[in-house]
Amino acid sequence: VLSTSQMTALWLYYVEEMPVKEVAQVLGRTRVAVKTTLFRARRKLMPLLDQSEDSPEADYWRSPTKKHGCPEAAEVPHG
């Protein structure tokens, strides 16, 4: 769904937690271009994320018993 530059920008910004300035340096683009790329990538992904809200998997991720990515963690006694 995303172009290579959109995916790279999202990855660097959200996963690698780089500031926009550093993402721009890595990609050889201006900060404004990176901000635009991030905006367009998020806008492109939004319909897909909205669709997933109706899936059983989305219910799992919204579950109040899910802790730290592991639903079983709520069942394990601590202490």
NORDA-V819046 format. One record per residue. N is the residue number from 0. PSI is psi in degrees with one decimal (NA if undefined). Layout:
[[N | PSI] [N | PSI]]
This chain:
[[0 | -39.0] [1 | 151.7] [2 | 167.0] [3 | -42.0] [4 | -36.5] [5 | -46.1] [6 | -43.0] [7 | -45.1] [8 | -45.5] [9 | -44.1] [10 | -49.4] [11 | -40.2] [12 | -47.7] [13 | -39.4] [14 | -49.5] [15 | -9.0] [16 | 40.5] [17 | 142.0] [18 | 159.8] [19 | -39.4] [20 | -43.4] [21 | -39.0] [22 | -42.4] [23 | -42.1] [24 | -44.0] [25 | -42.7] [26 | -8.9] [27 | 36.7] [28 | 170.1] [29 | 163.2] [30 | -38.9] [31 | -41.1] [32 | -39.0] [33 | -42.7] [34 | -40.8] [35 | -42.4] [36 | -44.7] [37 | -44.5] [38 | -48.0] [39 | -35.6] [40 | -45.2] [41 | -40.5] [42 | -36.7] [43 | -35.4] [44 | -23.7] [45 | -47.5] [46 | -34.5] [47 | -38.6] [48 | -37.0] [49 | -39.4] [50 | -38.4] [51 | -17.1] [52 | -26.0] [53 | -2.4] [54 | 157.5] [55 | -31.2] [56 | -36.3] [57 | -39.4] [58 | -39.3] [59 | -46.1] [60 | -22.3] [61 | -6.3] [62 | 132.0] [63 | -17.6] [64 | -10.9] [65 | 124.2] [66 | 128.9] [67 | 38.5] [68 | 6.0] [69 | 106.7] [70 | -26.1] [71 | -19.4] [72 | -29.9] [73 | -22.9] [74 | -14.2] [75 | 124.3] [76 | 138.6] [77 | 120.8] [78 | NA]]
